[in-house]
């Protein structure tokens, strides 16, 4: 059994999306009425492309290129703001991702914050999240993040071994990462998260544990552990087969040893990937939350409507989408995405809850869909019989074994229709 089939960070995958007709933001604005919505800004610019990365991002862009992109974002904000005003939309959390957002210079970064904060409404207790990388973590930019009350910084470190970083085609050194984390800590952001990768060519269980031993000396609030997936479009693809983890058995052993180590060090495991120092997760209903994306490459969720720019991986196709975005006149027209059926909404709801502690609340599923999750999906009963999940106080909760197999179990919930659309995309572009 290969434990690593697919990372189910969202459902359905963008490769299942397609053209949409007669759909606009104004038609769906009621989904954004009032408070408690999410806002995401995608900045698709990087210094270099990591060997495993197939995300929507490009390298080699000049300052003028980024300015032109921000001009388009500002026009998009203006058009969205006019529609959202009548809904009195208030966002409870705001994330800037990429790409590498701190690749922007200080003036561009400040502009991005000001043009968003100046036109859109936010709740008083706003969570603001920014992604960064060691080479771009500089004092002046952190001053700006502090000025705009950023509450969570997430940094992709991946390893404290220079040899392993080179294997990943990362362009920072372990020493650069150490200095960047030390600088971050000096600013006392409410939450600092560090990302690490296992399954790296040449990595051993002991070298991974050495990285984690060093990581916890910086006292991060959270750690994310990601298995090394190498998908189509990634630079390291030619060294792998079928885009899967290179050595799944070793990677799974590394995962088990790493999770046991972090448990012993007082971290609480919230998902297969997320470990938090403070037991502050709580219970949320994230299956129907609304999220609006700005920029090119981000994804929006409005009820059963998911939409974004067409999925792109290669530099040429990403640049094409960016140029189309920059020349768009009407940002409120929604022409690419997917409308989920009730069955697909059920699958998404389960995926979004079951694999995150404390799991799927059966009463909430019943309330939202008028049916029983265990009756709708016999697969869940099978997993219970196999010891992957169990019932605990009205929650269907993953066992320790089941949580570690999230990337094996989750893909089993993909519907035949979505699987067909994903396969068709792969046949054309994969």
FENWO-V400968 format. One line per field, one symbol per residue. phi: phi as a letter, one per 30 degrees, with the letter a starting at -180 (. if undefined). A space follows every 10 residues. Layout:
phi->???
//
This chain:
phi->.ddbcadcda bddedcdadb bhbbdddcdd dcdicibcbb cccdbbdbcd dcdbddabci ddeddddddd ddedddeddd ddddeddhdb ccbbbcbaib eddddddddd deddddddcc cbddcccbcb cbbedcdbed ddeddddchd cbcccdciac cdddddddid cccddddedd dddeddchde bccbcbbbid eidceddddd ddededddhd dbbcccddcb cejdddedcb biicedbddd ddddeddddd ddeddjdcdc aeccbcdcdb dicbccdbdc bcccjcjdcc bbidccaade dbbdeddddd ddddddcdcc dddcbalacd dddddddddd ddcdcbddjd ddddddddci acddddbded ddddddidaa dbhicccdde ddddcedcde dddddedded ddddddddbd
//
